[in-house]
Amino acid sequence: MGDDRNNMARLGWAVAAFLAIVLAGVVVTTTMDRPSAPPAEDAALADNQLADTTPVPAIPVPLAPLDRAQLLQAATAAADAVAAGLALPEQNEALVGRTFVIRLPFGCGGPEGEDSGEWAYWSRNPKSGALKLVAKPHIWDEPDWVRALAGELRFDAVEGFWIRRPWTSSERCAPALQPAPETADAGAESDVDEAPEVAGPPPPVPVESQTVGIAQFFAPEGRRTLRRGTRPYSATVKARPGTPPTKPQGYRLVLSGRITGYPDGQPVHCWNRGAGIRPVCLVAVEFSRVAFEDPADGSIISEWVS
């Protein structure tokens, strides 16, 4: 009888142990199926990423270079203020430090030479057909009005170029002059045989009539090698096969650089020459590149980089 009791006890313990093992396996399996909790560092990083809503600053886009129209607009605003006896326009101050690219057409009437008196011209060698381009910088050596215009700016030389025809933003040659319209009695007979008017390029504007210039002021202590002086920009190019003997549309001088401005923070200063005369203005710049350009396709013929 005692043995039966012992056997029953052993059987009970065996069943209990087996059930315990089965339950433990179920618990382990259930635990493994559940997604594990993220580590404390990962959770903190996720919280910081959600909490950080600081906007990322946008990368500034470089401003496009100023063109002829914008430079002339600034000069016109400055001339208007000076003529009216007002302070120079504040909106012009934003142009200081900006880059610029301006194109000056020349040689619109065809080939010319040194004796033409033009500031820039082109010609072709009659034998070889080689193209020669010349542009002469203007030297503002009129000390009185230039110093009045410069104000507190220290300099001992001023070089640059007049912007011809400042009343237009066009960077191409002016259209040819048209014949004068016929009058009411144009059909009447005349005893004098008059030669018909021939259309042609507009006559050059004398230097003393120019009103807007783009100029570099050289400080006394500056590098003199940067000055052009009386040396013109000149380039000779061999003729290409099929090159036409003339270039009716002329060529262009391309000027690039940076607006330096004057000590008062203005890019343009103007000098009032008289109540009935348009003020003359100079845009203070630093030239970094000068080039000859073919307006037909925009190709660069020759360039100088400083």
C-alpha positions in Angstrom: 0.0 0.0 0.0 2.8 2.4 0.8 4.4 1.7 -2.6 1.3 2.6 -4.4 1.1 5.9 -2.6 4.8 6.6 -3.5 4.2 5.8 -7.2 1.2 8.1 -7.3 3.2 10.9 -5.8 6.0 10.4 -8.3 3.5 10.5 -11.1 1.9 13.7 -9.8 5.3 15.4 -9.6 6.2 14.2 -13.1 2.9 15.6 -14.5 3.5 18.9 -12.7 7.0 19.2 -14.1 5.8 18.5 -17.6 3.1 21.1 -17.4 5.7 23.6 -16.1 8.0 23.0 -19.0 5.1 23.4 -21.5 3.9 26.7 -19.9 7.5 28.0 -20.0 7.8 27.3 -23.7 4.5 29.1 -24.4 5.7 32.1 -22.5 9.1 32.2 -24.3 7.4 31.8 -27.7 4.9 34.6 -26.9 7.7 36.9 -25.8 9.8 36.3 -28.9 6.8 37.1 -31.1 6.4 40.5 -29.5 8.4 43.4 -31.0 11.3 44.3 -28.8 11.2 47.7 -27.1 13.7 50.2 -28.6 16.8 51.0 -26.6 16.7 54.1 -24.5 19.2 55.9 -26.8 17.2 55.1 -29.9 14.0 56.3 -28.3 15.7 59.6 -27.1 17.0 60.2 -30.7 13.6 59.6 -32.2 12.1 62.1 -29.7 14.7 64.7 -30.5 14.1 64.3 -34.2 10.4 64.8 -33.8 10.8 67.7 -31.4 13.5 69.6 -33.6 11.4 71.7 -35.9 14.1 74.3 -36.6 13.9 75.3 -40.3 17.1 74.6 -42.3 18.4 77.9 -43.8 18.2 78.0 -47.6 21.4 78.3 -49.6 21.5 81.8 -51.0 21.3 82.0 -54.8 23.9 84.4 -56.4 22.4 87.4 -57.9 22.6 87.8 -61.7 25.1 90.4 -62.9 23.6 93.8 -63.5 23.1 94.7 -67.2 23.1 97.8 -69.2 19.4 98.7 -68.5 19.9 98.4 -64.7 23.1 100.5 -64.7 21.4 103.2 -66.8 18.4 103.1 -64.5 20.6 103.8 -61.5 22.4 106.6 -63.4 19.1 108.2 -64.4 17.8 108.1 -60.9 21.0 109.7 -59.6 21.0 112.4 -62.3 17.3 113.2 -61.5 18.1 113.6 -57.8 21.1 115.8 -58.4 19.3 118.0 -60.9 16.5 118.5 -58.4 18.9 119.2 -55.5 17.8 116.1 -53.6 19.7 113.4 -51.9 20.9 110.5 -54.0 18.3 107.6 -54.1 18.6 105.0 -51.3 17.6 102.2 -53.6 20.8 102.6 -55.6 22.9 101.6 -52.5 21.9 98.0 -53.0 23.9 97.8 -56.2 27.3 98.3 -54.5 29.2 95.0 -54.5 27.1 93.5 -57.3 28.8 92.2 -60.5 27.9 93.6 -63.9 28.2 92.8 -67.6 27.6 95.5 -70.2 28.1 95.4 -74.0 29.1 98.5 -76.0 28.5 98.3 -79.7 31.1 99.9 -82.1 32.1 100.0 -85.7 28.4 100.1 -86.8 29.2 102.1 -89.9 31.7 99.6 -91.3 35.5 99.5 -91.3 37.5 102.5 -90.2 41.0 103.4 -89.1 42.9 105.3 -86.5 42.2 108.6 -88.2 38.5 108.2 -87.8 38.7 109.6 -84.3 36.3 107.0 -83.0 36.8 105.5 -79.5 36.6 102.0 -81.1 36.8 100.7 -84.6 37.6 97.7 -86.8 39.2 97.2 -90.1 40.4 94.4 -92.4 43.7 93.9 -94.2 43.0 94.2 -97.9 45.5 91.5 -98.8 45.3 88.9 -96.0 41.7 89.7 -94.9 42.9 89.8 -91.2 40.5 91.5 -88.8 41.8 94.2 -86.5 39.8 95.4 -83.5 40.7 98.4 -81.4 39.0 100.0 -78.4 40.5 103.0 -76.5 39.6 103.5 -72.9 38.7 107.0 -71.9 40.9 108.8 -69.4 39.0 111.3 -67.2 41.8 113.9 -66.7 39.4 116.8 -66.1 40.4 117.4 -62.4 37.8 120.0 -61.5 34.5 118.3 -62.1 35.8 114.7 -61.6 37.0 115.7 -58.1 33.8 117.4 -57.4 31.9 114.2 -58.4 34.3 111.9 -56.6 33.8 113.6 -53.2 35.9 112.0 -50.5 37.2 109.2 -52.8 41.0 109.4 -53.1 42.4 108.7 -56.6 45.1 109.8 -59.0 43.7 108.3 -62.2 40.3 107.5 -63.6 39.8 105.1 -66.6 36.8 103.5 -68.3 34.3 104.0 -71.1 31.4 106.2 -71.9 28.1 104.4 -72.3 27.1 105.8 -75.7 23.4 106.4 -76.4 22.4 106.1 -72.7 18.7 106.7 -73.6 18.4 103.1 -74.8 19.0 99.7 -73.2 19.9 98.2 -76.5 23.3 96.7 -76.8 23.3 96.5 -80.6 24.1 99.1 -83.2 21.6 101.9 -83.8 19.4 101.4 -86.9 20.4 103.3 -90.0 19.1 106.8 -90.4 15.9 107.0 -92.5 15.5 109.6 -95.3 13.5 112.7 -94.3 9.8 112.4 -95.2 8.6 114.1 -98.3 6.9 117.4 -97.9 3.5 118.3 -99.3 5.0 120.0 -102.4 7.6 117.3 -102.9 6.0 116.5 -106.2 6.4 120.0 -107.6 9.0 120.6 -110.2 12.3 122.1 -109.2 14.9 123.9 -111.2 17.6 122.5 -109.0 18.5 118.8 -109.1 19.0 117.7 -105.5 20.9 114.6 -104.6 18.7 112.1 -102.8 19.4 111.6 -99.1 21.1 108.3 -98.4 20.4 106.3 -95.3 23.4 105.6 -93.2 24.6 105.1 -89.6 24.0 107.9 -87.1 26.8 110.3 -86.7 29.1 109.9 -83.6 28.2 111.8 -80.5 31.1 114.0 -79.3 32.8 113.2 -76.0 31.7 116.4 -74.4 28.1 115.4 -75.0 28.4 112.1 -73.2 26.5 111.9 -69.9 27.0 108.4 -68.4 30.3 106.7 -67.9 31.5 103.5 -66.3 34.8 104.2 -64.6 37.5 102.7 -62.4 39.1 105.1 -59.8 42.7 104.1 -59.1 44.0 104.9 -55.6 47.5 106.5 -55.3 48.8 103.5 -53.5 47.2 100.9 -55.8 49.0 98.7 -58.3 49.9 100.7 -61.4 50.0 97.6 -63.5 46.2 97.5 -63.4 46.0 100.8 -65.3 45.5 100.8 -69.0 46.6 104.3 -69.6 46.9 105.2 -73.2 47.3 101.6 -74.3 44.3 100.6 -76.4 42.7 97.1 -76.3 43.8 95.7 -79.7 43.4 92.3 -81.3 44.2 91.0 -84.8 42.6 87.8 -86.0 43.4 85.9 -89.1 40.7 85.6 -91.7 38.6 82.5 -91.7 37.6 80.8 -95.0 34.4 82.3 -96.2 34.6 85.4 -94.0 32.7 88.3 -95.6 34.7 91.4 -96.4 32.5 93.7 -94.2 30.6 93.4 -91.0 27.6 95.7 -91.2 26.4 95.0 -87.6 29.7 96.0 -86.1 31.2 94.4 -83.0 30.8 94.8 -79.3 33.1 95.5 -76.4 32.1 93.4 -73.3 32.9 94.9 -69.9 32.7 92.8 -66.7 33.5 93.5 -63.1 32.1 94.7 -59.8 30.4 97.9 -58.6 32.7 99.4 -56.0 30.8 102.6 -55.4 31.9 105.7 -53.5 32.7 106.3 -49.8 29.1 107.3 -49.1 27.8 103.9 -50.2 26.4 105.1 -53.6 27.3 103.4 -56.8 26.7 106.5 -59.0 27.7 110.1 -58.5 26.6 112.9 -60.8 27.9 116.4 -61.4 25.4 119.2 -62.2 27.0 121.1 -65.0 24.2 123.7 -65.3 20.5 124.2 -64.9 19.7 123.5 -68.5 22.2 120.6 -69.0 21.8 117.0 -68.1 24.2 116.1 -65.2 27.1 113.9 -66.1 27.4 110.7 -64.1 30.1 108.1 -63.4 29.4 104.6 -62.1 32.4 103.6 -59.9 33.5 100.0 -60.8 36.4 97.6 -60.8 37.0 96.0 -64.2 37.8 92.3 -64.2 37.4 91.4 -67.8 37.4 93.2 -71.2 36.5 91.3 -74.4 35.7 91.8 -78.1 32.5 89.9 -79.0 30.9 89.1 -82.3 27.2 90.0 -82.0 26.2 87.6 -84.7 26.7 84.5 -82.5 28.0 85.9 -79.2 31.5 84.3 -79.7 34.4 85.9 -77.9 37.1 87.1 -80.3 39.7 88.2 -77.8 39.7 89.0 -74.0 41.8 90.5 -71.2 41.3 89.2 -67.6 42.7 91.0 -64.5 
